[in-house]
Amino acid sequence: MSLLLQLRSRQTPHVGTGNGYRFTDGTGGTAALLIPDLYALRHKPGPTDESHNAAHPGWYPADLLALVGEVTSTDHETDTGPKFRTYAAAGIPVHVLIDRHSKSAHCYTDPIPPATTPPRRTTPPTPR
């Protein structure tokens, strides 16, 4: 809540809590439905965003998100695992993670979506 208050006191536009966001797969199907503990939007929801919310009641399109914040809860693995991977795969530019277990804060920026991640080598490089 402290982070939210700081963002609001600096008049960061479109900051809030409690909204749900729908993440889609490559075919437009629902890949995940998440409610971040804190968010900042790229812009105020427009008619297209509201239309999406009407078609999927309670869920805005994830591409509205500029920043998400999560505070680890009793289900620590959800916040540091599936939610973390979903935000990265969706290309959310900034992800703040407050880890109550380690009493630390982490800020992840500019994720590389999985499709653009360079392939891993399966064999060692050939010496020259």
C-alpha positions in Angstrom: 0.0 0.0 0.0 3.0 2.3 0.7 4.1 2.0 -2.9 0.6 2.8 -4.2 0.4 5.9 -2.0 3.8 7.1 -3.2 2.8 6.7 -6.8 -0.5 8.6 -6.2 1.2 11.3 -4.2 3.5 11.9 -7.3 0.3 12.1 -9.4 1.2 9.0 -11.5 -1.8 8.7 -13.8 -4.0 5.6 -13.9 -2.6 3.8 -10.8 -4.8 1.5 -8.7 -5.6 -1.9 -7.3 -8.3 -4.5 -7.7 -8.8 -4.6 -11.5 -8.5 -7.9 -13.3 -6.6 -8.3 -16.5 -7.0 -11.0 -19.2 -3.8 -12.3 -20.9 -4.3 -13.9 -24.3 -2.4 -16.5 -26.2 -1.4 -16.3 -29.8 -4.9 -17.2 -31.0 -6.7 -14.6 -28.9 -7.8 -17.2 -26.3 -7.5 -16.6 -22.6 -4.1 -17.7 -21.4 -4.4 -16.3 -17.8 -6.6 -14.1 -15.7 -4.7 -12.1 -13.0 -5.4 -9.4 -10.5 -2.2 -7.6 -9.6 -1.8 -6.1 -6.1 -0.9 -2.8 -7.8 -0.9 -1.5 -11.3 -0.2 1.5 -13.5 -1.9 1.7 -16.9 -0.5 3.0 -20.1 -3.6 5.1 -20.6 -7.1 5.6 -19.3 -9.3 2.7 -20.6 -10.9 3.8 -23.8 -14.0 2.4 -25.7 -12.1 -0.6 -27.1 -10.9 -1.5 -23.6 -14.4 -1.1 -22.1 -15.8 -3.2 -24.9 -13.3 -5.9 -24.0 -14.3 -5.6 -20.4 -18.0 -6.0 -21.4 -17.2 -9.1 -23.5 -15.2 -10.6 -20.7 -16.9 -9.2 -17.6 -14.5 -8.0 -14.9 -11.4 -8.4 -17.1 -9.5 -5.6 -19.0 -7.0 -6.4 -21.7 -3.5 -6.9 -20.3 -1.9 -4.6 -22.9 -3.3 -1.7 -20.8 -0.6 -2.5 -18.1 2.6 -0.4 -17.9 3.5 -1.6 -14.4 2.4 -4.4 -12.1 3.3 -4.9 -8.5 2.9 -8.0 -6.5 3.5 -8.6 -2.7 4.2 -12.2 -1.9 1.4 -13.8 0.1 1.0 -17.0 1.9 1.0 -18.6 -1.6 4.6 -17.4 -2.3 5.0 -19.7 -5.3 2.1 -18.2 -7.3 3.6 -14.7 -7.1 7.1 -15.7 -7.9 6.2 -18.5 -10.4 3.1 -18.4 -12.7 2.3 -14.7 -12.2 5.9 -13.7 -12.7 6.2 -15.7 -15.9 2.8 -14.5 -17.2 3.8 -10.8 -16.8 7.1 -11.4 -18.5 5.5 -13.4 -21.4 3.0 -10.6 -21.9 5.8 -8.0 -22.1 4.6 -5.9 -19.1 7.4 -3.3 -19.1 7.8 -3.0 -15.3 7.2 -5.7 -12.6 7.8 -4.8 -9.0 7.9 -7.8 -6.6 7.9 -7.2 -2.8 9.1 -10.5 -1.3 7.9 -10.6 2.3 9.8 -13.9 2.9 13.2 -12.4 2.1 12.2 -8.9 3.2 13.4 -7.5 -0.2 12.0 -5.6 -3.2 12.8 -6.4 -6.8 12.1 -4.5 -10.0 12.2 -6.3 -13.3 12.1 -4.2 -16.5 11.8 -4.7 -20.2 11.3 -8.5 -20.3 12.1 -10.4 -23.4 9.0 -12.3 -24.6 9.7 -16.1 -25.0 9.3 -16.0 -28.8 12.2 -13.6 -29.1 14.5 -15.3 -26.6 17.6 -16.6 -28.4 17.8 -20.4 -28.5 20.0 -22.1 -26.0 23.0 -24.0 -27.2 22.7 -27.7 -26.7 26.3 -28.4 -27.5 29.4 -26.5 -26.5 30.8 -24.0 -29.0 33.6 -25.3 -31.3 37.0 -23.9 -30.3 38.7 -21.8 -32.9 
